[in-house]
Amino acid sequence: SNADVSILAIGSNTLLASAPLASENYRPKIGENVVQIGCPHGETPPRNMPCAVTAVNKFSGFQNISCSGRPAQGRSGGGLFNARGEVIGICSADAFEEGGLYPSFQELRTMLKEKTNFGYKLLEGSGSR
């Protein structure tokens, strides 16, 4: 994949909060209200940035979602979430004047399936885990 995304495994003896990936049959819609969560300029705690889907697969190379509002530096790696709290993308770049670029959940799903040596279960459906 050409998406600028990495997978990080964290060992823990306690259950960590997580969010599920959107289901395989989910399709983002132009104009859909979504939220990007990240740390602008490295500030903590992470902040919500409401935005809207402006395009799907506008750029070649990997499956992607474009959204309104340019992400501030430091938001890279933050999640893009739909109204059900499902991960639909990961902030990758402020690729263009109008907004941000997010490798889509389909790209993340493919990466996770390829990394079977982790042995982790891919969370499906809606709601937090």
Biotite code that builds the C-alpha atoms (Angstrom):
import biotite.structure as struc

atoms = struc.array([
    struc.Atom([0.000, 0.000, 0.000], chain_id="A", res_id=1, res_name="SER", atom_name="CA", element="C"),
    struc.Atom([1.077, 3.589, -0.619], chain_id="A", res_id=2, res_name="ASN", atom_name="CA", element="C"),
    struc.Atom([-0.862, 4.907, 2.390], chain_id="A", res_id=3, res_name="ALA", atom_name="CA", element="C"),
    struc.Atom([1.263, 6.664, 5.004], chain_id="A", res_id=4, res_name="ASP", atom_name="CA", element="C"),
    struc.Atom([0.014, 4.489, 7.877], chain_id="A", res_id=5, res_name="VAL", atom_name="CA", element="C"),
    struc.Atom([1.692, 2.195, 10.401], chain_id="A", res_id=6, res_name="SER", atom_name="CA", element="C"),
    struc.Atom([0.319, -0.450, 12.726], chain_id="A", res_id=7, res_name="ILE", atom_name="CA", element="C"),
    struc.Atom([1.436, -0.337, 16.340], chain_id="A", res_id=8, res_name="LEU", atom_name="CA", element="C"),
    struc.Atom([0.884, -3.192, 18.787], chain_id="A", res_id=9, res_name="ALA", atom_name="CA", element="C"),
    struc.Atom([0.806, -2.344, 22.508], chain_id="A", res_id=10, res_name="ILE", atom_name="CA", element="C"),
    struc.Atom([1.277, -5.099, 25.061], chain_id="A", res_id=11, res_name="GLY", atom_name="CA", element="C"),
    struc.Atom([-0.909, -4.676, 28.128], chain_id="A", res_id=12, res_name="SER", atom_name="CA", element="C"),
    struc.Atom([-2.293, -6.766, 30.958], chain_id="A", res_id=13, res_name="ASN", atom_name="CA", element="C"),
    struc.Atom([-5.402, -4.586, 31.057], chain_id="A", res_id=14, res_name="THR", atom_name="CA", element="C"),
    struc.Atom([-8.124, -4.024, 28.474], chain_id="A", res_id=15, res_name="LEU", atom_name="CA", element="C"),
    struc.Atom([-7.464, -0.821, 26.534], chain_id="A", res_id=16, res_name="LEU", atom_name="CA", element="C"),
    struc.Atom([-10.191, 1.368, 25.061], chain_id="A", res_id=17, res_name="ALA", atom_name="CA", element="C"),
    struc.Atom([-10.580, 1.033, 21.312], chain_id="A", res_id=18, res_name="SER", atom_name="CA", element="C"),
    struc.Atom([-12.937, 1.895, 18.472], chain_id="A", res_id=19, res_name="ALA", atom_name="CA", element="C"),
    struc.Atom([-14.086, -0.526, 15.769], chain_id="A", res_id=20, res_name="PRO", atom_name="CA", element="C"),
    struc.Atom([-13.380, -0.107, 12.076], chain_id="A", res_id=21, res_name="LEU", atom_name="CA", element="C"),
    struc.Atom([-16.413, 0.656, 9.955], chain_id="A", res_id=22, res_name="ALA", atom_name="CA", element="C"),
    struc.Atom([-18.027, -2.462, 8.516], chain_id="A", res_id=23, res_name="SER", atom_name="CA", element="C"),
    struc.Atom([-17.023, -3.597, 5.041], chain_id="A", res_id=24, res_name="GLU", atom_name="CA", element="C"),
    struc.Atom([-20.340, -2.443, 3.568], chain_id="A", res_id=25, res_name="ASN", atom_name="CA", element="C"),
    struc.Atom([-20.122, 1.116, 5.006], chain_id="A", res_id=26, res_name="TYR", atom_name="CA", element="C"),
    struc.Atom([-19.741, 3.799, 2.324], chain_id="A", res_id=27, res_name="ARG", atom_name="CA", element="C"),
    struc.Atom([-18.882, 7.390, 3.284], chain_id="A", res_id=28, res_name="PRO", atom_name="CA", element="C"),
    struc.Atom([-21.172, 9.933, 1.647], chain_id="A", res_id=29, res_name="LYS", atom_name="CA", element="C"),
    struc.Atom([-20.244, 13.374, 0.312], chain_id="A", res_id=30, res_name="ILE", atom_name="CA", element="C"),
    struc.Atom([-21.415, 15.910, 2.902], chain_id="A", res_id=31, res_name="GLY", atom_name="CA", element="C"),
    struc.Atom([-21.495, 13.360, 5.740], chain_id="A", res_id=32, res_name="GLU", atom_name="CA", element="C"),
    struc.Atom([-20.541, 14.944, 9.070], chain_id="A", res_id=33, res_name="ASN", atom_name="CA", element="C"),
    struc.Atom([-17.521, 13.232, 10.631], chain_id="A", res_id=34, res_name="VAL", atom_name="CA", element="C"),
    struc.Atom([-15.008, 14.009, 13.382], chain_id="A", res_id=35, res_name="VAL", atom_name="CA", element="C"),
    struc.Atom([-11.220, 13.908, 13.294], chain_id="A", res_id=36, res_name="GLN", atom_name="CA", element="C"),
    struc.Atom([-9.485, 13.462, 16.642], chain_id="A", res_id=37, res_name="ILE", atom_name="CA", element="C"),
    struc.Atom([-5.861, 14.414, 17.164], chain_id="A", res_id=38, res_name="GLY", atom_name="CA", element="C"),
    struc.Atom([-3.337, 16.690, 18.845], chain_id="A", res_id=39, res_name="CYS", atom_name="CA", element="C"),
    struc.Atom([-2.902, 19.939, 16.879], chain_id="A", res_id=40, res_name="PRO", atom_name="CA", element="C"),
    struc.Atom([0.690, 21.150, 17.163], chain_id="A", res_id=41, res_name="HIS", atom_name="CA", element="C"),
    struc.Atom([1.338, 18.323, 19.663], chain_id="A", res_id=42, res_name="GLY", atom_name="CA", element="C"),
    struc.Atom([-1.009, 19.808, 22.262], chain_id="A", res_id=43, res_name="GLU", atom_name="CA", element="C"),
    struc.Atom([-2.731, 17.546, 24.766], chain_id="A", res_id=44, res_name="THR", atom_name="CA", element="C"),
    struc.Atom([-5.319, 16.369, 25.427], chain_id="A", res_id=45, res_name="PRO", atom_name="CA", element="C"),
    struc.Atom([-6.456, 15.329, 21.921], chain_id="A", res_id=46, res_name="PRO", atom_name="CA", element="C"),
    struc.Atom([-9.223, 17.472, 20.419], chain_id="A", res_id=47, res_name="ARG", atom_name="CA", element="C"),
    struc.Atom([-12.233, 16.848, 18.216], chain_id="A", res_id=48, res_name="ASN", atom_name="CA", element="C"),
    struc.Atom([-12.336, 18.616, 14.869], chain_id="A", res_id=49, res_name="MET", atom_name="CA", element="C"),
    struc.Atom([-15.768, 18.404, 13.192], chain_id="A", res_id=50, res_name="PRO", atom_name="CA", element="C"),
    struc.Atom([-15.533, 18.207, 9.403], chain_id="A", res_id=51, res_name="CYS", atom_name="CA", element="C"),
    struc.Atom([-17.433, 16.837, 6.430], chain_id="A", res_id=52, res_name="ALA", atom_name="CA", element="C"),
    struc.Atom([-16.583, 14.331, 3.704], chain_id="A", res_id=53, res_name="VAL", atom_name="CA", element="C"),
    struc.Atom([-15.829, 16.231, 0.486], chain_id="A", res_id=54, res_name="THR", atom_name="CA", element="C"),
    struc.Atom([-14.636, 13.365, -1.760], chain_id="A", res_id=55, res_name="ALA", atom_name="CA", element="C"),
    struc.Atom([-13.999, 9.627, -1.806], chain_id="A", res_id=56, res_name="VAL", atom_name="CA", element="C"),
    struc.Atom([-10.934, 8.287, -3.678], chain_id="A", res_id=57, res_name="ASN", atom_name="CA", element="C"),
    struc.Atom([-10.105, 11.718, -5.110], chain_id="A", res_id=58, res_name="LYS", atom_name="CA", element="C"),
    struc.Atom([-6.413, 10.797, -5.083], chain_id="A", res_id=59, res_name="PHE", atom_name="CA", element="C"),
    struc.Atom([-4.788, 7.726, -6.645], chain_id="A", res_id=60, res_name="SER", atom_name="CA", element="C"),
    struc.Atom([-2.487, 5.222, -4.941], chain_id="A", res_id=61, res_name="GLY", atom_name="CA", element="C"),
    struc.Atom([-4.705, 4.045, -2.079], chain_id="A", res_id=62, res_name="PHE", atom_name="CA", element="C"),
    struc.Atom([-8.332, 4.211, -0.960], chain_id="A", res_id=63, res_name="GLN", atom_name="CA", element="C"),
    struc.Atom([-8.886, 7.612, 0.621], chain_id="A", res_id=64, res_name="ASN", atom_name="CA", element="C"),
    struc.Atom([-11.372, 10.074, 2.045], chain_id="A", res_id=65, res_name="ILE", atom_name="CA", element="C"),
    struc.Atom([-11.030, 13.849, 1.670], chain_id="A", res_id=66, res_name="SER", atom_name="CA", element="C"),
    struc.Atom([-12.582, 16.112, 4.297], chain_id="A", res_id=67, res_name="CYS", atom_name="CA", element="C"),
    struc.Atom([-13.152, 19.809, 4.868], chain_id="A", res_id=68, res_name="SER", atom_name="CA", element="C"),
    struc.Atom([-10.859, 21.692, 7.223], chain_id="A", res_id=69, res_name="GLY", atom_name="CA", element="C"),
    struc.Atom([-7.084, 21.387, 6.945], chain_id="A", res_id=70, res_name="ARG", atom_name="CA", element="C"),
    struc.Atom([-5.707, 19.359, 9.846], chain_id="A", res_id=71, res_name="PRO", atom_name="CA", element="C"),
    struc.Atom([-3.113, 21.216, 11.912], chain_id="A", res_id=72, res_name="ALA", atom_name="CA", element="C"),
    struc.Atom([0.426, 19.834, 12.118], chain_id="A", res_id=73, res_name="GLN", atom_name="CA", element="C"),
    struc.Atom([0.488, 17.164, 14.810], chain_id="A", res_id=74, res_name="GLY", atom_name="CA", element="C"),
    struc.Atom([-2.883, 15.638, 13.921], chain_id="A", res_id=75, res_name="ARG", atom_name="CA", element="C"),
    struc.Atom([-1.274, 13.015, 11.664], chain_id="A", res_id=76, res_name="SER", atom_name="CA", element="C"),
    struc.Atom([-2.201, 9.556, 12.846], chain_id="A", res_id=77, res_name="GLY", atom_name="CA", element="C"),
    struc.Atom([-5.419, 10.728, 14.482], chain_id="A", res_id=78, res_name="GLY", atom_name="CA", element="C"),
    struc.Atom([-8.617, 8.865, 13.713], chain_id="A", res_id=79, res_name="GLY", atom_name="CA", element="C"),
    struc.Atom([-11.488, 9.963, 11.483], chain_id="A", res_id=80, res_name="LEU", atom_name="CA", element="C"),
    struc.Atom([-14.820, 8.782, 12.932], chain_id="A", res_id=81, res_name="PHE", atom_name="CA", element="C"),
    struc.Atom([-18.378, 8.533, 11.648], chain_id="A", res_id=82, res_name="ASN", atom_name="CA", element="C"),
    struc.Atom([-21.476, 9.320, 13.765], chain_id="A", res_id=83, res_name="ALA", atom_name="CA", element="C"),
    struc.Atom([-21.514, 5.725, 15.111], chain_id="A", res_id=84, res_name="ARG", atom_name="CA", element="C"),
    struc.Atom([-17.985, 6.109, 16.544], chain_id="A", res_id=85, res_name="GLY", atom_name="CA", element="C"),
    struc.Atom([-16.428, 3.800, 13.942], chain_id="A", res_id=86, res_name="GLU", atom_name="CA", element="C"),
    struc.Atom([-12.969, 4.492, 12.511], chain_id="A", res_id=87, res_name="VAL", atom_name="CA", element="C"),
    struc.Atom([-13.364, 5.421, 8.847], chain_id="A", res_id=88, res_name="ILE", atom_name="CA", element="C"),
    struc.Atom([-9.878, 6.834, 8.231], chain_id="A", res_id=89, res_name="GLY", atom_name="CA", element="C"),
    struc.Atom([-6.550, 8.004, 9.643], chain_id="A", res_id=90, res_name="ILE", atom_name="CA", element="C"),
    struc.Atom([-5.257, 11.569, 9.228], chain_id="A", res_id=91, res_name="CYS", atom_name="CA", element="C"),
    struc.Atom([-2.368, 11.455, 6.779], chain_id="A", res_id=92, res_name="SER", atom_name="CA", element="C"),
    struc.Atom([-1.885, 14.931, 5.326], chain_id="A", res_id=93, res_name="ALA", atom_name="CA", element="C"),
    struc.Atom([-3.246, 18.359, 4.637], chain_id="A", res_id=94, res_name="ASP", atom_name="CA", element="C"),
    struc.Atom([-2.913, 17.415, 0.994], chain_id="A", res_id=95, res_name="ALA", atom_name="CA", element="C"),
    struc.Atom([-4.683, 20.348, -0.542], chain_id="A", res_id=96, res_name="PHE", atom_name="CA", element="C"),
    struc.Atom([-5.922, 23.853, 0.220], chain_id="A", res_id=97, res_name="GLU", atom_name="CA", element="C"),
    struc.Atom([-9.487, 22.850, 1.040], chain_id="A", res_id=98, res_name="GLU", atom_name="CA", element="C"),
    struc.Atom([-8.910, 20.054, 3.498], chain_id="A", res_id=99, res_name="GLY", atom_name="CA", element="C"),
    struc.Atom([-7.266, 16.885, 4.742], chain_id="A", res_id=100, res_name="GLY", atom_name="CA", element="C"),
    struc.Atom([-6.510, 13.479, 3.288], chain_id="A", res_id=101, res_name="LEU", atom_name="CA", element="C"),
    struc.Atom([-7.324, 10.268, 5.166], chain_id="A", res_id=102, res_name="TYR", atom_name="CA", element="C"),
    struc.Atom([-6.419, 6.712, 4.107], chain_id="A", res_id=103, res_name="PRO", atom_name="CA", element="C"),
    struc.Atom([-9.785, 4.978, 4.399], chain_id="A", res_id=104, res_name="SER", atom_name="CA", element="C"),
    struc.Atom([-10.957, 2.174, 6.639], chain_id="A", res_id=105, res_name="PHE", atom_name="CA", element="C"),
    struc.Atom([-10.758, -0.204, 3.637], chain_id="A", res_id=106, res_name="GLN", atom_name="CA", element="C"),
    struc.Atom([-7.020, 0.512, 3.470], chain_id="A", res_id=107, res_name="GLU", atom_name="CA", element="C"),
    struc.Atom([-6.682, -0.091, 7.224], chain_id="A", res_id=108, res_name="LEU", atom_name="CA", element="C"),
    struc.Atom([-8.696, -3.309, 7.004], chain_id="A", res_id=109, res_name="ARG", atom_name="CA", element="C"),
    struc.Atom([-6.376, -4.614, 4.260], chain_id="A", res_id=110, res_name="THR", atom_name="CA", element="C"),
    struc.Atom([-3.286, -3.732, 6.301], chain_id="A", res_id=111, res_name="MET", atom_name="CA", element="C"),
    struc.Atom([-4.641, -5.461, 9.411], chain_id="A", res_id=112, res_name="LEU", atom_name="CA", element="C"),
    struc.Atom([-5.558, -8.609, 7.473], chain_id="A", res_id=113, res_name="LYS", atom_name="CA", element="C"),
    struc.Atom([-2.032, -8.721, 6.011], chain_id="A", res_id=114, res_name="GLU", atom_name="CA", element="C"),
    struc.Atom([-0.514, -8.531, 9.511], chain_id="A", res_id=115, res_name="LYS", atom_name="CA", element="C"),
    struc.Atom([-1.890, -11.869, 10.676], chain_id="A", res_id=116, res_name="THR", atom_name="CA", element="C"),
    struc.Atom([1.252, -12.551, 12.724], chain_id="A", res_id=117, res_name="ASN", atom_name="CA", element="C"),
    struc.Atom([-0.087, -10.126, 15.355], chain_id="A", res_id=118, res_name="PHE", atom_name="CA", element="C"),
    struc.Atom([-2.906, -12.530, 16.141], chain_id="A", res_id=119, res_name="GLY", atom_name="CA", element="C"),
    struc.Atom([-5.284, -9.715, 17.070], chain_id="A", res_id=120, res_name="TYR", atom_name="CA", element="C"),
    struc.Atom([-8.991, -9.802, 16.329], chain_id="A", res_id=121, res_name="LYS", atom_name="CA", element="C"),
    struc.Atom([-10.259, -7.194, 13.880], chain_id="A", res_id=122, res_name="LEU", atom_name="CA", element="C"),
    struc.Atom([-13.134, -5.384, 15.644], chain_id="A", res_id=123, res_name="LEU", atom_name="CA", element="C"),
    struc.Atom([-16.278, -5.158, 13.553], chain_id="A", res_id=124, res_name="GLU", atom_name="CA", element="C"),
    struc.Atom([-19.531, -3.241, 13.828], chain_id="A", res_id=125, res_name="GLY", atom_name="CA", element="C"),
    struc.Atom([-20.554, -0.166, 15.750], chain_id="A", res_id=126, res_name="SER", atom_name="CA", element="C"),
    struc.Atom([-19.998, 1.071, 19.269], chain_id="A", res_id=127, res_name="GLY", atom_name="CA", element="C"),
    struc.Atom([-16.827, 1.321, 21.318], chain_id="A", res_id=128, res_name="SER", atom_name="CA", element="C"),
    struc.Atom([-14.986, -1.666, 22.708], chain_id="A", res_id=129, res_name="ARG", atom_name="CA", element="C"),
])
